């Protein structure tokens, strides 16, 4: 039995070729990241720079400090999980040192 032909929608008002706001946001974010990466690579490839200063790069590249802070916060859960997994491998002495550091931080 032959199939029915698929309905063809020729209504131009219903076409979805318009970029979504999310897509525009992603393009802006990519463009911003490309700009920051280029600034960092320019600094790193400068033959006159003898010692790389991380804080200088982060502070002098517009938007990089904010991006770095957001990245570090989003990576926090991964760091916490790594620490949890490694606790079983530590000696009692190492665990006690960590406990002391935590107590000092809380006081």
C-alpha angles and dihedrals in degrees: 000000000000119000124241113255114255114260111255115216109214095168105121092198091064097050114119100207091117114108112249121238088246090056091051090049090051091050090050091049092049091048091049092048091048090052092050092046091051091051092051093047091048089054093046093048094049106115091206092063106091099174124033112231110200094191091051091053094047095045098042097045107083111241096002096106091053092046092048092050092049091048093050092050092049089050092052094093091054091051092049091051092049090052093049091051094049096049092083091059095054125096121245089253092054091048091051090052090052091049090052091050090051092049091050090050092051094050 
